[in-house]
Amino acid sequence: MPFVDIPPAPVQHTPIILAQAFPPKREALPDFVLKTCDEVLVSDSANKETNSISPSDWLISETYEKENKNLPMERYYVLSDSITLTQIQETGHGELIRYVSDGVVSYEYRPKPGYIGKDQAIFMTEYSGKRYKIVSDIIVSKTIDEKSPQCPEPKLIKVRK
């Protein structure tokens, strides 16, 4: 005969614990995904100018190109200054160092010593009432050939909701 272990307390005095699992908080989906690419040099020959990436520059140029508008530099600085980027994915093979030049926020990418290959950083921002996820691919190489770029053209993709 099996033995049942029943506590000596009456049922009406036994505490009941109710628990409900909350679903994880989900980030709001972006309205657009902007895929960009920048070529940079390996760390031993790199400097701030050659290893600069600017997700806000890509965003401004791609949204204005889609509207077929020419953007005067004065307006460009105002727009660039109004974009606040939040980095949601760090790079895997280097680091991004934020700097401001002529009022424009950019990042200097510093690859780990001797690293050659691909890296990526992801940013989120709101711009003109829309949410953008900016996927910045970074290609680290020994030389940059302007006539034969390794990066594809940027793509602005509308996310279906």
N, C-alpha and C positions, 0 to 999 in steps of 0.2 A: 504494500500500500504506500503511495507517495506521501511525502510529508510536505505540508503547505506552511510557509512561514508567514503568519498574519500578525501584524502589530497588535498589541493589547488595547490600543485606543479605539473607541467607537468611530464609525465612519463619519459621523457628523462633526467630529473634532479633528479629522485628518485634513491638513492643508492641501489645497489644490493650487498648482502653479500653471498659469496660462501664459503661453509665449507665442508671439507671432514674428516670423522672420520678415524683415523689411527688404524689399527688392533693392539692389544697389542703385545708387543715384546715377542716372545716365546723363551724359552731357548732351546738350542740344545739338542736333545735327546741323552741319554747316549748309548754307544755301549753295555754295560753290566750293570746288576744290581747285586750287591753282598748283599745277606741277611745274616747278622751275628747275634749272640746272646751272651750276657755275663750275668753271674749271679753275683750280688753284694749283700752286706749286708745292713740291715737297718742302719740308720745314727748313732744310739747309739753304735754300735759295729763295725763301718766301719773305714777303714784307706786307704791310697793311694794305697797300694799294693792289698788289697782285692777288692777294688772298681775301679780298673783300666780297662778301655776299650781302645782298640787301633785299630781303623779301618784300619790304614795303615798296621799293622801286618797281619790282616785278608786278606787284598788285596794281599800282597806279598805271603803269604802261599798258598792261593787259586790259584793264577795264576801260581806259580811254581809247585804246585801239579798237575795241569792240564797238564803241560809240562813234568811231571815225572822227575823233576830235583832236585838234592840235592843242597841246598844253604849254602855255607860257611858263618859263622857269619860275617866275614869282609865285604863280598859282601852284606849281609843283611843290615848292618848299612848304607852302601852307598845308597842302594835302598830306605830304609826307610827315609833317610834324603832328598831324591829327591822328595818325595811325599808331595804335598801341598794340604791339605784338606780345603774345604770350607763348613762350616756347613750351610745347607739350611733349616733345621727344628730344632728348639730348643726342648729340652725335656719338658714334661708337668708336671712332678712330682718331679723335682730336677734340679740340675745344673751340667754342665760339666766344669771342670777347667783344662785347658791345662797345661801340664808340659813336660819337656824333661828329660829322664833318659838314660844314655849311648848313647846319640845321637839320641834316638828314641822318636818321639812325641807320647804321649799318653794323655788320659783324665782321670781325676778322677771324678767319678759320685758321687754326694752328694744328696741323696734323701731328700725330705722334712721330718722333724721329724715324726717318726711313720709310714711313708708310706711303705706299702707292696703291691706289685703288678707289673704290666708291665709298661714300659716306652719305648720311642723310640727317636732316633736322626737320622737325615739323612744328609749325606755328599756327595759332588761331588768332583771329582778329575780327573786329566789326568795322565795316567801312561802308559809308553811304546807306546805312540801314540794313545791310546784309552781313551774314556771318561767312567768313572765308577760312578754309583750312589750307595752309600753304605748305606744300611738301617740297622742301629744298634739297634736291640731289646735289652732291658735291663730288666732283671727280678730281682726285689728286694725281698729278703726273709730274714728270721731270721737266717738261717744256709745255708751253701753250702755243699752239699754232693757229693764228687767227684765220688762215686760209682753209684749215681743215679742222673745224671744231668737233669735239667729242660729244658735246651736249645737244640733245634734240631741242626743237623749238618749244617754248612754254605752251602749256595747255590750260585753258580755263574751262572747267567742266561743271555744268549745272547738276546739282544733286536732286534727284527726284524724291519728294516727300510723300 
